[in-house]
Amino acid sequence: MGLVKDKTYYTYNDVTIVPGMVSKIEHRSECIPWDEDGMLPLFTAPMNTVVSEDNFKLFEENHINAILPRTAPLDTRKFYSTKGRWAAYSLKEFSDVFCNEDDKLSTTHKLKALIDVANGHMKAVFDLARKAKSIYGNDIILMGGNIANPKTYEEYARAGFDYVRCGIGGGCGCITSSQLGVHFPMASLIDEIAKLKNEIEGDYRCLPKIIADGGVRNYRDIIKALALGADYVMVGSVFAKMFESASQKVYGTMLGIDINSFRDLHYNGGWEGTYEGKKYNIGTVYATFYGMASREGQIAMNGEKTKTSEGIKKPLEVEYTMEGWTKNFIDYLRSAMSYVGYKSLDNFRKYTTVIINSPNAVCAVNK
């Protein structure tokens, strides 16, 4: 087809949020940063360096939607799904568990399942979703993706998905775009999908929630994604840098104490904590982070490296506790909502104005 010349596409760095002309909000506490279910508009990436059985509940307690990754035993993931909690499955696992009419799962909760594949444009994804929906109907809540073609969103609507992950190659641990050249800049991707969602509203019984997945580096990227129309943002490396993440931690001061045993953790130029009533200077802490398509991720899921790696392993400096990060996020999101003048997340997503910046403006803003 050749080069698309009639449009420029943008990432988070290229855009900023415009304040409302007049805001009637006097204090950010008036703004509600939670959805109707009391959860923040966030999902953990289904990565074993982010979430596990050990910290799943802690994410929930901090109002963050957690997804148990494919590295957990299949029976454990099935149990989570039957309890109305999110778990990830490969294509084959999903087919075996949710597409067998003769072995239908029994549950008093709505089943929650993510079809976790790198290429969400595959026809097999839609076929499996239709099969599962034909068996369970509204008793199963489905998430799929990842996609990087805005038009594919409507295929997810046709297949009956409830959530769709949008974004390919932008994650901190992903090298798909850098090696394959396959990508769609995130700000434009969310914007185009959100506009398509509005255009086809009413054509389908239910439209999938938009999950912006990949390329998030900080609070402002999450807030921009929501302002562009994303219903949720999926977070990987930013959550891996939490002290309580599921990543393996390495720290410089060799104290001979399990890092998870420290209490009263705080950052003061380095990590400090208390163990058995005594205060310790823990120093710099690093989280071992890798993409699930990396060599390490493949081994964790399959017991062996099964394909050419499209992910990398890297150390990330641990910068915050889960509670501290979440409190800051709530405050920053509320502040952004107060600037544009919307008290509800729904209105913030629908009506916020986002503008494209010049290169000089980009440099001035992204400090």
PyMOL commands that set and color helices and strands:
alter all, ss='L'
color gray80, all
select helices_A, chain A and resi 12-14+28-30+56-61+74-82+91-98+101-103+123-139+152-159+176-180+186-199+219-227+237-240+259-261+295-302+322-340+345-351+359-365
alter helices_A, ss='H'
color red, helices_A
select strands_A, chain A and resi 15-17+42-44+67-68+86-89+111-115+140-147+163-166+209-213+232-235+248-251+263-267+271-275+278-283+285-290+313-317+354-356
alter strands_A, ss='S'
color yellow, strands_A
deselect
rebuild
show_as cartoon
